[in-house]
Amino acid sequence: MAILPIHVLGSGVLRQEAEPVTEFDDELRTLVADMYETMDTALGVGLAANQVGIARRVAVIDAEDSRFVMINPRIVEKGSTIEGAEEGCLSIPDAYGEVKRPTSIILEAQDEHGAEFRLELEGLRARAVQHEIDHLDGIMFTDHLSPLKRQLLLRRWKKEHEDDGLTWLPTPEESETAG
Ligand code: ZN
């Protein structure tokens, strides 16, 4: 297993729409294992393949007591209750903003062997899944903020991080909890 470099804002792959996975082979399973290790080291609640530079529809989640990989994920139902909560992102370190999302969803996806599964999720788990599926569509959480909040957040972030380059390697000393 390996810890993969995480792409940060400014890296083009974060804006790419990821391609569906069609081959459920050892290469895919290695990617999934590496993504788990990278998410755990960065203390994230989720990580999408775009964030490690690979535009394929793969994401891992570790939120509350749910830990799973979702491949080719689809949200097939959204609850009618919408709530705002603060979100962060491993690809925009140290930036947080309130995002409104449905509080419950039904997810359909495949596991690393191609088996279909269906999960009813709510709370942080539902939020993490929606955040990661956004990544697979090239959407960042900041896209959900009002134009003014987005501008302020991005201006401050660029000022503080413009010398960081396009990727960073998480280390056990990093201690953000984000997706
Ligand atoms: Zn994110």
Backbone and ligand atoms as CSV (ligand in chain L), in Angstrom:
chain,resi,resn,atom,element,x,y,z
A,1,MET,N,N,0.850,-1.193,0.000
A,1,MET,CA,C,0.000,0.000,0.000
A,1,MET,C,C,0.886,1.243,0.000
A,2,ALA,N,N,0.304,2.330,-0.399
A,2,ALA,CA,C,1.081,3.568,-0.508
A,2,ALA,C,C,0.194,4.757,-0.180
A,3,ILE,N,N,0.825,5.754,0.395
A,3,ILE,CA,C,0.127,7.021,0.606
A,3,ILE,C,C,0.289,7.841,-0.670
A,4,LEU,N,N,-0.837,8.287,-1.228
A,4,LEU,CA,C,-0.810,8.997,-2.514
A,4,LEU,C,C,-0.816,10.508,-2.274
A,5,PRO,N,N,-0.152,11.264,-3.165
A,5,PRO,CA,C,-0.219,12.722,-3.050
A,5,PRO,C,C,-1.642,13.211,-3.311
A,6,ILE,N,N,-2.103,14.138,-2.486
A,6,ILE,CA,C,-3.459,14.689,-2.636
A,6,ILE,C,C,-3.386,15.992,-3.440
A,7,HIS,N,N,-4.199,16.058,-4.482
A,7,HIS,CA,C,-4.238,17.261,-5.312
A,7,HIS,C,C,-5.040,18.354,-4.617
A,8,VAL,N,N,-4.536,19.558,-4.676
A,8,VAL,CA,C,-5.233,20.681,-4.056
A,8,VAL,C,C,-5.743,21.632,-5.133
A,9,LEU,N,N,-6.602,22.531,-4.682
A,9,LEU,CA,C,-7.236,23.509,-5.560
A,9,LEU,C,C,-6.227,24.090,-6.556
A,10,GLY,N,N,-6.604,24.153,-7.811
A,10,GLY,CA,C,-5.687,24.615,-8.848
A,10,GLY,C,C,-5.243,23.462,-9.735
A,11,SER,N,N,-5.346,22.239,-9.229
A,11,SER,CA,C,-5.021,21.058,-10.024
A,11,SER,C,C,-6.224,20.714,-10.906
A,12,GLY,N,N,-5.990,20.583,-12.208
A,12,GLY,CA,C,-7.084,20.422,-13.168
A,12,GLY,C,C,-7.934,19.185,-12.965
A,13,VAL,N,N,-7.338,18.118,-12.432
A,13,VAL,CA,C,-8.074,16.849,-12.290
A,13,VAL,C,C,-9.259,16.991,-11.331
A,14,LEU,N,N,-9.194,17.971,-10.441
A,14,LEU,CA,C,-10.319,18.194,-9.507
A,14,LEU,C,C,-11.554,18.705,-10.233
A,15,ARG,N,N,-11.373,19.232,-11.431
A,15,ARG,CA,C,-12.501,19.764,-12.204
A,15,ARG,C,C,-12.939,18.834,-13.329
A,16,GLN,N,N,-12.305,17.655,-13.398
A,16,GLN,CA,C,-12.679,16.688,-14.435
A,16,GLN,C,C,-13.857,15.842,-13.982
A,17,GLU,N,N,-14.738,15.497,-14.928
A,17,GLU,CA,C,-15.773,14.519,-14.628
A,17,GLU,C,C,-15.142,13.139,-14.740
A,18,ALA,N,N,-15.193,12.370,-13.660
A,18,ALA,CA,C,-14.500,11.085,-13.626
A,18,ALA,C,C,-15.206,10.058,-14.511
A,19,GLU,N,N,-14.416,9.136,-15.065
A,19,GLU,CA,C,-14.921,8.085,-15.965
A,19,GLU,C,C,-15.437,6.890,-15.164
A,20,PRO,N,N,-16.546,6.265,-15.615
A,20,PRO,CA,C,-17.031,5.052,-14.935
A,20,PRO,C,C,-15.968,3.954,-14.942
A,21,VAL,N,N,-15.968,3.135,-13.890
A,21,VAL,CA,C,-15.080,1.981,-13.794
A,21,VAL,C,C,-15.750,0.800,-14.479
A,22,THR,N,N,-15.007,0.115,-15.374
A,22,THR,CA,C,-15.560,-1.063,-16.046
A,22,THR,C,C,-14.775,-2.333,-15.714
A,23,GLU,N,N,-13.501,-2.179,-15.307
A,23,GLU,CA,C,-12.666,-3.341,-14.980
A,23,GLU,C,C,-12.473,-3.421,-13.472
A,24,PHE,N,N,-12.950,-4.519,-12.866
A,24,PHE,CA,C,-12.789,-4.698,-11.422
A,24,PHE,C,C,-11.629,-5.661,-11.192
A,25,ASP,N,N,-10.409,-5.136,-11.364
A,25,ASP,CA,C,-9.219,-5.973,-11.352
A,25,ASP,C,C,-8.310,-5.620,-10.170
A,26,ASP,N,N,-7.150,-6.256,-10.116
A,26,ASP,CA,C,-6.220,-6.028,-9.006
A,26,ASP,C,C,-5.717,-4.591,-8.977
A,27,GLU,N,N,-5.582,-3.992,-10.154
A,27,GLU,CA,C,-5.127,-2.610,-10.204
A,27,GLU,C,C,-6.125,-1.693,-9.476
A,28,LEU,N,N,-7.416,-1.955,-9.721
A,28,LEU,CA,C,-8.461,-1.179,-9.034
A,28,LEU,C,C,-8.383,-1.403,-7.524
A,29,ARG,N,N,-8.218,-2.658,-7.120
A,29,ARG,CA,C,-8.198,-2.969,-5.685
A,29,ARG,C,C,-6.961,-2.362,-5.010
A,30,THR,N,N,-5.854,-2.268,-5.728
A,30,THR,CA,C,-4.669,-1.585,-5.183
A,30,THR,C,C,-4.958,-0.097,-4.999
A,31,LEU,N,N,-5.617,0.495,-6.002
A,31,LEU,CA,C,-5.989,1.917,-5.880
A,31,LEU,C,C,-6.870,2.129,-4.643
A,32,VAL,N,N,-7.848,1.241,-4.448
A,32,VAL,CA,C,-8.765,1.375,-3.304
A,32,VAL,C,C,-7.985,1.273,-1.990
A,33,ALA,N,N,-7.069,0.290,-1.900
A,33,ALA,CA,C,-6.272,0.125,-0.672
A,33,ALA,C,C,-5.423,1.368,-0.417
A,34,ASP,N,N,-4.835,1.908,-1.482
A,34,ASP,CA,C,-4.008,3.117,-1.339
A,34,ASP,C,C,-4.863,4.321,-0.927
A,35,MET,N,N,-6.086,4.380,-1.465
A,35,MET,CA,C,-6.965,5.503,-1.101
A,35,MET,C,C,-7.379,5.418,0.369
A,36,TYR,N,N,-7.666,4.195,0.863
A,36,TYR,CA,C,-7.969,4.050,2.293
A,36,TYR,C,C,-6.784,4.537,3.139
A,37,GLU,N,N,-5.588,4.112,2.761
A,37,GLU,CA,C,-4.410,4.476,3.559
A,37,GLU,C,C,-4.190,5.990,3.535
A,38,THR,N,N,-4.396,6.583,2.352
A,38,THR,CA,C,-4.207,8.029,2.205
A,38,THR,C,C,-5.247,8.794,3.030
A,39,MET,N,N,-6.524,8.348,2.953
A,39,MET,CA,C,-7.594,8.992,3.737
A,39,MET,C,C,-7.308,8.868,5.233
A,40,ASP,N,N,-6.901,7.678,5.667
A,40,ASP,CA,C,-6.654,7.465,7.102
A,40,ASP,C,C,-5.514,8.352,7.594
A,41,THR,N,N,-4.451,8.443,6.784
A,41,THR,CA,C,-3.289,9.233,7.195
A,41,THR,C,C,-3.641,10.712,7.269
A,42,ALA,N,N,-4.502,11.155,6.343
A,42,ALA,CA,C,-4.903,12.565,6.323
A,42,ALA,C,C,-6.057,12.842,7.282
A,43,LEU,N,N,-6.555,11.787,7.969
A,43,LEU,CA,C,-7.694,11.891,8.886
A,43,LEU,C,C,-8.927,12.468,8.189
A,44,GLY,N,N,-9.172,12.002,6.967
A,44,GLY,CA,C,-10.358,12.446,6.233
A,44,GLY,C,C,-11.558,11.555,6.536
A,45,VAL,N,N,-12.755,12.050,6.236
A,45,VAL,CA,C,-13.966,11.225,6.336
A,45,VAL,C,C,-14.357,10.676,4.970
A,46,GLY,N,N,-13.611,11.085,3.943
A,46,GLY,CA,C,-13.867,10.581,2.606
A,46,GLY,C,C,-12.751,11.035,1.679
A,47,LEU,N,N,-12.596,10.310,0.563
A,47,LEU,CA,C,-11.581,10.679,-0.426
A,47,LEU,C,C,-12.038,10.151,-1.783
A,48,ALA,N,N,-12.030,11.026,-2.789
A,48,ALA,CA,C,-12.413,10.630,-4.146
A,48,ALA,C,C,-11.151,10.480,-4.994
A,49,ALA,N,N,-11.236,9.617,-6.029
A,49,ALA,CA,C,-10.051,9.329,-6.847
A,49,ALA,C,C,-9.503,10.590,-7.519
A,50,ASN,N,N,-10.397,11.520,-7.892
A,50,ASN,CA,C,-9.901,12.791,-8.468
A,50,ASN,C,C,-8.859,13.436,-7.560
A,51,GLN,N,N,-9.081,13.296,-6.246
A,51,GLN,CA,C,-8.202,13.973,-5.291
A,51,GLN,C,C,-6.796,13.374,-5.251
A,52,VAL,N,N,-6.634,12.145,-5.768
A,52,VAL,CA,C,-5.292,11.582,-5.885
A,52,VAL,C,C,-4.870,11.523,-7.359
A,53,GLY,N,N,-5.523,12.345,-8.189
A,53,GLY,CA,C,-5.068,12.542,-9.560
A,53,GLY,C,C,-5.607,11.544,-10.566
A,54,ILE,N,N,-6.645,10.786,-10.179
A,54,ILE,CA,C,-7.167,9.734,-11.064
A,54,ILE,C,C,-8.650,9.983,-11.304
A,55,ALA,N,N,-9.021,10.322,-12.533
A,55,ALA,CA,C,-10.406,10.691,-12.833
A,55,ALA,C,C,-11.230,9.445,-13.153
A,56,ARG,N,N,-11.430,8.617,-12.124
A,56,ARG,CA,C,-12.285,7.421,-12.234
A,56,ARG,C,C,-13.281,7.448,-11.085
A,57,ARG,N,N,-14.453,6.816,-11.308
A,57,ARG,CA,C,-15.537,6.964,-10.324
A,57,ARG,C,C,-15.364,5.992,-9.153
A,58,VAL,N,N,-14.429,6.376,-8.275
A,58,VAL,CA,C,-14.073,5.594,-7.087
A,58,VAL,C,C,-13.948,6.560,-5.910
A,59,ALA,N,N,-14.560,6.235,-4.778
A,59,ALA,CA,C,-14.362,7.048,-3.576
A,59,ALA,C,C,-14.453,6.156,-2.350
A,60,VAL,N,N,-13.717,6.519,-1.310
A,60,VAL,CA,C,-13.797,5.802,-0.034
A,60,VAL,C,C,-14.386,6.737,1.015
A,61,ILE,N,N,-15.084,6.122,1.967
A,61,ILE,CA,C,-15.793,6.864,3.017
A,61,ILE,C,C,-15.407,6.256,4.364
A,62,ASP,N,N,-15.197,7.088,5.360
A,62,ASP,CA,C,-15.040,6.606,6.733
A,62,ASP,C,C,-15.693,7.635,7.642
A,63,ALA,N,N,-16.987,7.513,7.812
A,63,ALA,CA,C,-17.756,8.498,8.560
A,63,ALA,C,C,-18.579,7.777,9.614
A,64,GLU,N,N,-18.496,8.253,10.846
A,64,GLU,CA,C,-19.133,7.589,11.972
A,64,GLU,C,C,-18.733,6.117,11.928
A,65,ASP,N,N,-19.693,5.185,11.944
A,65,ASP,CA,C,-19.270,3.769,11.964
A,65,ASP,C,C,-19.324,3.129,10.577
A,66,SER,N,N,-19.383,3.945,9.525
A,66,SER,CA,C,-19.450,3.403,8.170
A,66,SER,C,C,-18.124,3.590,7.447
A,67,ARG,N,N,-17.587,2.478,6.977
A,67,ARG,CA,C,-16.345,2.521,6.219
A,67,ARG,C,C,-16.546,1.654,4.984
A,68,PHE,N,N,-16.540,2.276,3.816
A,68,PHE,CA,C,-16.783,1.485,2.601
A,68,PHE,C,C,-16.215,2.210,1.389
A,69,VAL,N,N,-16.022,1.424,0.318
A,69,VAL,CA,C,-15.645,2.016,-0.967
A,69,VAL,C,C,-16.904,2.059,-1.818
A,70,MET,N,N,-17.055,3.130,-2.596
A,70,MET,CA,C,-18.189,3.190,-3.529
A,70,MET,C,C,-17.625,3.431,-4.926
A,71,ILE,N,N,-17.967,2.509,-5.825
A,71,ILE,CA,C,-17.500,2.590,-7.209
A,71,ILE,C,C,-18.721,2.801,-8.096
A,72,ASN,N,N,-18.612,3.704,-9.033
A,72,ASN,CA,C,-19.749,4.116,-9.878
A,72,ASN,C,C,-20.976,4.462,-9.019
A,73,PRO,N,N,-20.815,5.307,-7.992
A,73,PRO,CA,C,-21.936,5.568,-7.071
A,73,PRO,C,C,-23.014,6.439,-7.695
A,74,ARG,N,N,-24.278,6.150,-7.315
A,74,ARG,CA,C,-25.424,6.973,-7.730
A,74,ARG,C,C,-26.294,7.233,-6.514
A,75,ILE,N,N,-26.772,8.449,-6.381
A,75,ILE,CA,C,-27.782,8.738,-5.358
A,75,ILE,C,C,-29.134,8.550,-6.032
A,76,VAL,N,N,-29.881,7.551,-5.570
A,76,VAL,CA,C,-31.144,7.216,-6.244
A,76,VAL,C,C,-32.336,7.877,-5.568
A,77,GLU,N,N,-32.155,8.341,-4.330
A,77,GLU,CA,C,-33.232,9.047,-3.641
A,77,GLU,C,C,-32.633,10.037,-2.658
A,78,LYS,N,N,-33.254,11.233,-2.576
A,78,LYS,CA,C,-32.823,12.229,-1.597
A,78,LYS,C,C,-34.000,12.557,-0.699
A,79,GLY,N,N,-33.757,12.639,0.616
A,79,GLY,CA,C,-34.808,13.043,1.544
A,79,GLY,C,C,-35.185,14.501,1.318
A,80,SER,N,N,-36.358,14.892,1.847
A,80,SER,CA,C,-36.835,16.255,1.576
A,80,SER,C,C,-36.270,17.282,2.561
A,81,THR,N,N,-35.649,16.815,3.660
A,81,THR,CA,C,-35.093,17.753,4.636
A,81,THR,C,C,-33.698,18.204,4.198
A,82,ILE,N,N,-33.522,19.530,4.119
A,82,ILE,CA,C,-32.226,20.089,3.730
A,82,ILE,C,C,-31.637,20.787,4.958
A,83,GLU,N,N,-30.383,20.504,5.257
A,83,GLU,CA,C,-29.743,21.177,6.391
A,83,GLU,C,C,-28.353,21.652,6.006
A,84,GLY,N,N,-27.929,22.749,6.641
A,84,GLY,CA,C,-26.580,23.247,6.433
A,84,GLY,C,C,-25.647,22.712,7.508
A,85,ALA,N,N,-24.408,22.431,7.140
A,85,ALA,CA,C,-23.386,22.052,8.120
A,85,ALA,C,C,-22.029,22.419,7.532
A,86,GLU,N,N,-21.074,22.626,8.425
A,86,GLU,CA,C,-19.745,23.034,7.971
A,86,GLU,C,C,-19.027,21.862,7.300
A,87,GLU,N,N,-18.449,22.137,6.140
A,87,GLU,CA,C,-17.655,21.122,5.447
A,87,GLU,C,C,-16.245,21.635,5.213
A,88,GLY,N,N,-15.321,20.681,5.158
A,88,GLY,CA,C,-13.961,20.985,4.761
A,88,GLY,C,C,-13.582,20.014,3.666
A,89,CYS,N,N,-12.381,20.135,3.145
A,89,CYS,CA,C,-11.967,19.281,2.028
A,89,CYS,C,C,-10.456,19.106,2.072
A,90,LEU,N,N,-10.002,17.853,1.916
A,90,LEU,CA,C,-8.557,17.607,1.920
A,90,LEU,C,C,-7.870,18.337,0.770
A,91,SER,N,N,-8.629,18.723,-0.249
A,91,SER,CA,C,-8.047,19.421,-1.394
A,91,SER,C,C,-8.069,20.944,-1.239
A,92,ILE,N,N,-8.683,21.419,-0.142
A,92,ILE,CA,C,-8.638,22.856,0.178
A,92,ILE,C,C,-8.299,22.958,1.665
A,93,PRO,N,N,-7.058,22.595,2.039
A,93,PRO,CA,C,-6.719,22.499,3.462
A,93,PRO,C,C,-7.030,23.793,4.216
A,94,ASP,N,N,-7.553,23.643,5.414
A,94,ASP,CA,C,-7.803,24.748,6.358
A,94,ASP,C,C,-8.939,25.674,5.946
A,95,ALA,N,N,-9.754,25.288,4.971
A,95,ALA,CA,C,-10.881,26.144,4.583
A,95,ALA,C,C,-12.187,25.402,4.900
A,96,TYR,N,N,-13.144,26.135,5.461
A,96,TYR,CA,C,-14.409,25.518,5.852
A,96,TYR,C,C,-15.554,26.430,5.465
A,97,GLY,N,N,-16.683,25.828,5.113
A,97,GLY,CA,C,-17.843,26.635,4.789
A,97,GLY,C,C,-19.110,25.817,4.983
A,98,GLU,N,N,-20.221,26.514,5.244
A,98,GLU,CA,C,-21.477,25.805,5.462
A,98,GLU,C,C,-22.137,25.457,4.134
A,99,VAL,N,N,-22.452,24.176,3.969
A,99,VAL,CA,C,-23.077,23.685,2.737
A,99,VAL,C,C,-24.419,23.058,3.091
A,100,LYS,N,N,-25.458,23.427,2.329
A,100,LYS,CA,C,-26.796,22.847,2.533
A,100,LYS,C,C,-26.953,21.611,1.654
A,101,ARG,N,N,-27.369,20.519,2.272
A,101,ARG,CA,C,-27.584,19.276,1.518
A,101,ARG,C,C,-28.754,18.517,2.141
A,102,PRO,N,N,-29.379,17.610,1.358
A,102,PRO,CA,C,-30.377,16.708,1.948
A,102,PRO,C,C,-29.740,15.904,3.084
A,103,THR,N,N,-30.496,15.695,4.177
A,103,THR,CA,C,-29.918,15.006,5.338
A,103,THR,C,C,-29.956,13.490,5.199
A,104,SER,N,N,-30.736,12.993,4.220
A,104,SER,CA,C,-30.763,11.537,4.034
A,104,SER,C,C,-30.780,11.215,2.538
A,105,ILE,N,N,-30.144,10.097,2.218
A,105,ILE,CA,C,-30.062,9.666,0.812
A,105,ILE,C,C,-30.126,8.138,0.740
A,106,ILE,N,N,-30.445,7.665,-0.446
A,106,ILE,CA,C,-30.240,6.244,-0.738
A,106,ILE,C,C,-29.173,6.166,-1.824
A,107,LEU,N,N,-28.124,5.418,-1.503
A,107,LEU,CA,C,-26.971,5.275,-2.380
A,107,LEU,C,C,-26.974,3.895,-3.022
A,108,GLU,N,N,-26.689,3.862,-4.328
A,108,GLU,CA,C,-26.387,2.590,-4.984
A,108,GLU,C,C,-24.998,2.695,-5.580
A,109,ALA,N,N,-24.207,1.639,-5.420
A,109,ALA,CA,C,-22.838,1.655,-5.926
A,109,ALA,C,C,-22.358,0.222,-6.061
A,110,GLN,N,N,-21.114,0.066,-6.501
A,110,GLN,CA,C,-20.477,-1.252,-6.563
A,110,GLN,C,C,-19.285,-1.265,-5.612
A,111,ASP,N,N,-18.934,-2.470,-5.145
A,111,ASP,CA,C,-17.727,-2.581,-4.329
A,111,ASP,C,C,-16.530,-2.890,-5.233
A,112,GLU,N,N,-15.365,-3.153,-4.626
A,112,GLU,CA,C,-14.134,-3.326,-5.420
A,112,GLU,C,C,-14.112,-4.625,-6.220
A,113,HIS,N,N,-15.133,-5.482,-5.997
A,113,HIS,CA,C,-15.244,-6.709,-6.807
A,113,HIS,C,C,-16.353,-6.597,-7.847
A,114,GLY,N,N,-17.019,-5.440,-7.886
A,114,GLY,CA,C,-18.081,-5.237,-8.878
A,114,GLY,C,C,-19.473,-5.545,-8.350
A,115,ALA,N,N,-19.582,-6.021,-7.099
A,115,ALA,CA,C,-20.899,-6.358,-6.543
A,115,ALA,C,C,-21.687,-5.084,-6.235
A,116,GLU,N,N,-22.951,-5.085,-6.642
A,116,GLU,CA,C,-23.831,-3.935,-6.385
A,116,GLU,C,C,-24.266,-3.926,-4.921
A,117,PHE,N,N,-24.363,-2.735,-4.323
A,117,PHE,CA,C,-24.971,-2.637,-2.993
A,117,PHE,C,C,-25.791,-1.358,-2.907
A,118,ARG,N,N,-26.645,-1.310,-1.888
A,118,ARG,CA,C,-27.558,-0.194,-1.686
A,118,ARG,C,C,-27.534,0.160,-0.214
A,119,LEU,N,N,-27.397,1.437,0.104
A,119,LEU,CA,C,-27.327,1.879,1.503
A,119,LEU,C,C,-28.262,3.056,1.724
A,120,GLU,N,N,-28.987,3.031,2.844
A,120,GLU,CA,C,-29.741,4.211,3.270
A,120,GLU,C,C,-28.878,4.926,4.302
A,121,LEU,N,N,-28.590,6.195,4.044
A,121,LEU,CA,C,-27.648,6.928,4.891
A,121,LEU,C,C,-28.248,8.232,5.342
A,122,GLU,N,N,-27.851,8.672,6.550
A,122,GLU,CA,C,-28.259,10.007,6.986
A,122,GLU,C,C,-27.128,10.672,7.749
A,123,GLY,N,N,-27.329,11.943,8.085
A,123,GLY,CA,C,-26.347,12.666,8.885
A,123,GLY,C,C,-25.012,12.804,8.172
A,124,LEU,N,N,-23.928,12.674,8.951
A,124,LEU,CA,C,-22.576,12.869,8.408
A,124,LEU,C,C,-22.269,11.902,7.268
A,125,ARG,N,N,-22.804,10.676,7.380
A,125,ARG,CA,C,-22.516,9.691,6.333
A,125,ARG,C,C,-23.146,10.108,5.007
A,126,ALA,N,N,-24.383,10.607,5.062
A,126,ALA,CA,C,-25.048,11.078,3.839
A,126,ALA,C,C,-24.297,12.287,3.270
A,127,ARG,N,N,-23.863,13.164,4.161
A,127,ARG,CA,C,-23.140,14.362,3.722
A,127,ARG,C,C,-21.804,13.987,3.067
A,128,ALA,N,N,-21.065,13.065,3.690
A,128,ALA,CA,C,-19.763,12.675,3.146
A,128,ALA,C,C,-19.921,12.050,1.755
A,129,VAL,N,N,-20.931,11.200,1.592
A,129,VAL,CA,C,-21.160,10.555,0.293
A,129,VAL,C,C,-21.469,11.610,-0.775
A,130,GLN,N,N,-22.312,12.588,-0.443
A,130,GLN,CA,C,-22.661,13.621,-1.428
A,130,GLN,C,C,-21.438,14.470,-1.778
A,131,HIS,N,N,-20.613,14.778,-0.777
A,131,HIS,CA,C,-19.391,15.556,-1.001
A,131,HIS,C,C,-18.450,14.806,-1.955
A,132,GLU,N,N,-18.303,13.479,-1.741
A,132,GLU,CA,C,-17.369,12.711,-2.578
A,132,GLU,C,C,-17.930,12.508,-3.984
A,133,ILE,N,N,-19.236,12.294,-4.116
A,133,ILE,CA,C,-19.802,12.141,-5.465
A,133,ILE,C,C,-19.664,13.464,-6.228
A,134,ASP,N,N,-19.808,14.580,-5.521
A,134,ASP,CA,C,-19.528,15.879,-6.157
A,134,ASP,C,C,-18.123,15.885,-6.771
A,135,HIS,N,N,-17.121,15.402,-6.006
A,135,HIS,CA,C,-15.746,15.370,-6.532
A,135,HIS,C,C,-15.680,14.612,-7.862
A,136,LEU,N,N,-16.424,13.496,-7.941
A,136,LEU,CA,C,-16.379,12.680,-9.158
A,136,LEU,C,C,-17.000,13.419,-10.345
A,137,ASP,N,N,-17.815,14.434,-10.040
A,137,ASP,CA,C,-18.408,15.271,-11.096
A,137,ASP,C,C,-17.651,16.589,-11.270
A,138,GLY,N,N,-16.491,16.707,-10.626
A,138,GLY,CA,C,-15.683,17.918,-10.790
A,138,GLY,C,C,-16.166,19.104,-9.970
A,139,ILE,N,N,-16.985,18.818,-8.938
A,139,ILE,CA,C,-17.572,19.890,-8.122
A,139,ILE,C,C,-16.871,19.949,-6.762
A,140,MET,N,N,-16.511,21.164,-6.322
A,140,MET,CA,C,-15.902,21.360,-4.999
A,140,MET,C,C,-16.968,21.923,-4.055
A,141,PHE,N,N,-16.788,21.712,-2.734
A,141,PHE,CA,C,-17.817,22.182,-1.795
A,141,PHE,C,C,-18.004,23.692,-1.877
A,142,THR,N,N,-16.936,24.389,-2.249
A,142,THR,CA,C,-17.021,25.849,-2.348
A,142,THR,C,C,-18.006,26.290,-3.433
A,143,ASP,N,N,-18.268,25.412,-4.417
A,143,ASP,CA,C,-19.233,25.745,-5.468
A,143,ASP,C,C,-20.643,25.926,-4.896
A,144,HIS,N,N,-20.898,25.344,-3.706
A,144,HIS,CA,C,-22.228,25.427,-3.095
A,144,HIS,C,C,-22.398,26.693,-2.247
A,145,LEU,N,N,-21.339,27.440,-2.018
A,145,LEU,CA,C,-21.432,28.647,-1.189
A,145,LEU,C,C,-21.986,29.803,-2.007
A,146,SER,N,N,-22.449,30.835,-1.322
A,146,SER,CA,C,-22.894,32.030,-2.036
A,146,SER,C,C,-21.670,32.657,-2.703
A,147,PRO,N,N,-21.860,33.388,-3.816
A,147,PRO,CA,C,-20.709,33.970,-4.521
A,147,PRO,C,C,-19.811,34.791,-3.594
A,148,LEU,N,N,-20.418,35.546,-2.669
A,148,LEU,CA,C,-19.613,36.388,-1.787
A,148,LEU,C,C,-18.772,35.549,-0.828
A,149,LYS,N,N,-19.409,34.538,-0.198
A,149,LYS,CA,C,-18.666,33.672,0.732
A,149,LYS,C,C,-17.561,32.917,0.006
A,150,ARG,N,N,-17.883,32.470,-1.227
A,150,ARG,CA,C,-16.892,31.726,-1.994
A,150,ARG,C,C,-15.681,32.596,-2.311
A,151,GLN,N,N,-15.966,33.818,-2.741
A,151,GLN,CA,C,-14.887,34.749,-3.080
A,151,GLN,C,C,-13.967,35.014,-1.891
A,152,LEU,N,N,-14.579,35.275,-0.731
A,152,LEU,CA,C,-13.796,35.567,0.464
A,152,LEU,C,C,-12.936,34.375,0.851
A,153,LEU,N,N,-13.563,33.184,0.844
A,153,LEU,CA,C,-12.848,31.980,1.245
A,153,LEU,C,C,-11.682,31.702,0.292
A,154,LEU,N,N,-11.958,31.789,-1.013
A,154,LEU,CA,C,-10.908,31.449,-1.985
A,154,LEU,C,C,-9.790,32.483,-1.990
A,155,ARG,N,N,-10.150,33.750,-1.792
A,155,ARG,CA,C,-9.124,34.793,-1.768
A,155,ARG,C,C,-8.168,34.562,-0.596
A,156,ARG,N,N,-8.777,34.259,0.579
A,156,ARG,CA,C,-7.942,34.021,1.762
A,156,ARG,C,C,-7.101,32.759,1.573
A,157,TRP,N,N,-7.728,31.709,1.025
A,157,TRP,CA,C,-7.011,30.444,0.858
A,157,TRP,C,C,-5.819,30.615,-0.081
A,158,LYS,N,N,-6.038,31.334,-1.199
A,158,LYS,CA,C,-4.945,31.510,-2.163
A,158,LYS,C,C,-3.801,32.293,-1.543
A,159,LYS,N,N,-4.148,33.279,-0.733
A,159,LYS,CA,C,-3.106,34.076,-0.077
A,159,LYS,C,C,-2.251,33.190,0.826
A,160,GLU,N,N,-2.930,32.279,1.568
A,160,GLU,CA,C,-2.207,31.453,2.544
A,160,GLU,C,C,-1.517,30.248,1.915
A,161,HIS,N,N,-1.979,29.816,0.739
A,161,HIS,CA,C,-1.493,28.542,0.184
A,161,HIS,C,C,-0.901,28.651,-1.212
A,162,GLU,N,N,-0.700,29.862,-1.712
A,162,GLU,CA,C,-0.273,29.968,-3.115
A,162,GLU,C,C,1.105,29.347,-3.369
A,163,ASP,N,N,1.912,29.183,-2.311
A,163,ASP,CA,C,3.236,28.587,-2.500
A,163,ASP,C,C,3.248,27.075,-2.279
A,164,ASP,N,N,2.077,26.483,-2.024
A,164,ASP,CA,C,2.039,25.060,-1.678
A,164,ASP,C,C,2.277,24.130,-2.870
A,165,GLY,N,N,2.068,24.604,-4.087
A,165,GLY,CA,C,2.115,23.693,-5.228
A,165,GLY,C,C,0.784,23.003,-5.385
A,166,LEU,N,N,0.690,22.044,-6.303
A,166,LEU,CA,C,-0.600,21.446,-6.653
A,166,LEU,C,C,-0.927,20.171,-5.884
A,167,THR,N,N,0.055,19.607,-5.157
A,167,THR,CA,C,-0.237,18.403,-4.374
A,167,THR,C,C,0.455,18.477,-3.017
A,168,TRP,N,N,-0.029,17.688,-2.075
A,168,TRP,CA,C,0.670,17.505,-0.803
A,168,TRP,C,C,0.544,16.062,-0.381
A,169,LEU,N,N,1.543,15.581,0.350
A,169,LEU,CA,C,1.513,14.218,0.876
A,169,LEU,C,C,1.082,14.279,2.323
A,170,PRO,N,N,-0.050,13.631,2.664
A,170,PRO,CA,C,-0.441,13.653,4.068
A,170,PRO,C,C,0.564,12.897,4.932
A,171,THR,N,N,0.782,13.370,6.112
A,171,THR,CA,C,1.646,12.682,7.066
A,171,THR,C,C,0.831,12.483,8.334
A,172,PRO,N,N,1.237,11.558,9.180
A,172,PRO,CA,C,0.464,11.324,10.404
A,172,PRO,C,C,0.357,12.574,11.277
A,173,GLU,N,N,1.215,13.547,11.087
A,173,GLU,CA,C,1.154,14.755,11.912
A,173,GLU,C,C,0.032,15.701,11.479
A,174,GLU,N,N,-0.419,15.579,10.226
A,174,GLU,CA,C,-1.525,16.445,9.776
A,174,GLU,C,C,-2.773,16.047,10.558
A,175,SER,N,N,-3.568,16.990,10.958
A,175,SER,CA,C,-4.700,16.595,11.806
A,175,SER,C,C,-5.999,17.284,11.444
A,176,GLU,N,N,-6.250,17.470,10.167
A,176,GLU,CA,C,-7.562,17.981,9.758
A,176,GLU,C,C,-8.516,16.812,9.608
A,177,THR,N,N,-9.769,17.040,9.820
A,177,THR,CA,C,-10.783,16.049,9.496
A,177,THR,C,C,-11.630,16.611,8.376
A,178,ALA,N,N,-11.477,16.053,7.223
A,178,ALA,CA,C,-12.114,16.627,6.041
A,178,ALA,C,C,-12.269,15.564,4.981
A,179,GLY,N,N,-12.935,15.952,3.895
A,179,GLY,CA,C,-13.093,15.011,2.798
A,179,GLY,C,C,-12.538,15.581,1.535
L,1,ZN,ZN,ZN,-13.384,17.137,-0.686
